[in-house]
């Protein structure tokens, strides 16, 4: 029998389950622990008991829990029998528990609710399969980094529904959009209810006094930067960009690289470029990328522990990247990717450790690799908060607002939200 909860009844912390969209990688597991500690500290100041705080990567042995929907049956069974709400947050989400409880109290938890900061597409886009192409701005989906919530009534029904009607595809490009679409279209659930107290503004800024959630982004300091020789840079280019894009790379960030090679469809000794024997194509760049990964993994070019695979239209700060990489152990299977300030899966500048690159050799062109099987991923997004429409990792998203920018089309995405490398993308990061 469902619990009948009156509208505007004060919600207690024990009735909210907090799910941190966490990752196994040691650095991110530590950040999730810090986030849980902060929640417990706030609970103590409110004179309430510690609520349930769940790490998504520890919820079960199933690696696909990062996709949220596969985790709902476990959340329904283990937590929603005694709780009213499930609140999802990321490592960078800063929550004010007192305000959050006030917000949730406005919605009767005896109903199906899907709450979040609403994002809309201005134009139909390929990463959303041109959904709502006639009026793309009519469909709202949640900004994960601002936090989002499902009433347990909805979680339990979704969990039951998924037993008979699982998602039509296990291939994910933009997780937050696909979750919203599944709830509304396939499961016939509620549309996203916009909550203006769920904010993606920077924590502490004057505009956040009303916010129950904000965002904290910063350049992590984990010690001295990795050495310059620890990064091997592979720049993807093609003949038609040898005279305009490549010179810009050489005049700017390439000066900070110790080891760098340009890979093209034509050998040009004036640059110089290496011809991998892969013809240039307007779309479907899988073969060229795979050739670079294979070359790196064979160890004949470099013994550097990190590979930076980047397009010729990307500007990146290598000193800041070296600082960021100190937070990671290259002996772990870790991939790092930066995504668009406009679209989380529209481009990349990935850094992959040697071990996962070797593992990817066998699976690269076969439709993608599970993010938890072959590698763990860290997704960094733009610091340009007003235009950010991502969550971030990006399911398991984080922020590195200080690394790169792009002016054109990228060809590779190591996506934590999809668990795959997806070609044909664009990214803008500042």
Secondary structure, DSSP 8 states (H G I E B T S, - for coil): ------TT----GGGEEEEE---SSHHHHHHHHHHHHHHHHHHHHTT----EEEEGGGS-S-GGGGGSGGGHHHHHHHTTTT-SEEEEE-TTEEE-HHHHHHHHHTS-TTS--EEE-EE--SS--GGGTTTTSSSGGG--EE-GGG-EEEEHHHHHHHHHHHHHS--S-S--SSHHHHHHHIIIIIS-----EE-TTEEEEETT-GGGTT-SEEE-------SS---GGGEEEEEE--GGGTTTHHHHHHHTGGGG-SEEEEEESS--TTTTEEE-S----SS--HHHHHHHHHHHHTTSS---SEEEEEETTEEE-HHHHHHHHTTS-TTS-EEEEE--SS-TTS----EEEHHHHHHHTTTTTTT---TTTT-EEEEE--S-GGG---------B---TTSEEESSEE---EETTTTEE--SEE----
